[in-house]
């Protein structure tokens, strides 16, 4: 069996031929891998006529299953690793990402997101720009689905072979590599709305306001009151700060204004949309990034905010400003000179406010000292527009527009 790569997550289990999974004949490659059927695999590869296997003779293959990831408490998509041995003694490494939509919450939305990912990997303009920039992402060789059974799969290059480090919490050096990758990616479509790929999300990232045609803004004040009660036990001094008690109502009223500004600013590009350590693999010199389910048009700082947000497992406490500047400097070195650092910081702050709005809609509570500091910063950042007063939606939109444009 293939060895477990250093830093890999979850438990890998060999696939047992005596415990087959019912996969429809409409997905022959998936069926051959999950059921460890070499004859079917060989036949299917031949029928698919994939360029990666041109003039190659397969002598054997071995499969393992990675079940779940600690960051998602075992709910992430199962991934099968495949080692293909050739007659010339060469080995090739792939993964199969297998999705059972019927077993996931909100299967309709997830189905759309995976189709977006398929569109991403097959977009010719993206392929061209990725090759020109020499960015590292997986290659997609085959996509299979059965709409009736709500099954989908991606057969892809295994990037963990060349990028063996897959940490839950990247160190500062790795964070810089990730942000360098991100800056290059953002530069490829910077402000070129006429040249953006057509079949991605019109609004990239998963926390966009009204993403699923609805929002839960009205729940924010109640969530905020619960958060204050929770903080009162350990951080009483914080809740005494100016405007803090009213922050829930303020961010609720500001939400649409923030959305309008972020959605209409000209400082947009094609963003990754889910830029987190679970989707990153590292070696000593560079980074490779996968999972483009939420890629689409957006403000580049949305990706930066999501990456730097200090949750319990991924904490760049005290280094956010340094890392933001590192990202900005990389953009500048790539020839992006339409956004100065002051505006970059303003957009970063707005994106952080927008992400905190999303978390509060979901009932988020802050527990760590670093999370408390972020809430304090957001209270201060919002005050730049409302001076700690509760404004109405129109007033917030006008105030934010005044400072961004």
Secondary structure by P-SEA (a helix, b strand, c coil): cccccccccccccccccccccccccccaaaaaaaaccaaaaaaaaaaacccccccccccbbbbbbbcccccccccccbbbbbbbbccccbbbbbcccccccccccaaaaaaaaaaaaaaaaacaaaaaaaaaabbbbbbbcccccccccbbbbbbccccccccccccccccaaaaaaaaaaaaaaaacccccccccccccccccccccccccccccccaaaaaaaaaaaaaccccccccccccccaaaaaaaaaaaaaaaaaaccccccccccccccccccccccccccccccccccccaaaaaaaaacccccccccccaaaaaaaaaaaaaaaccccccaaaaaaaaaaaaaaaaaaaaaaccccccaaaaaaaaaaaaaaaaccccccccaaaaaaaaaaaac
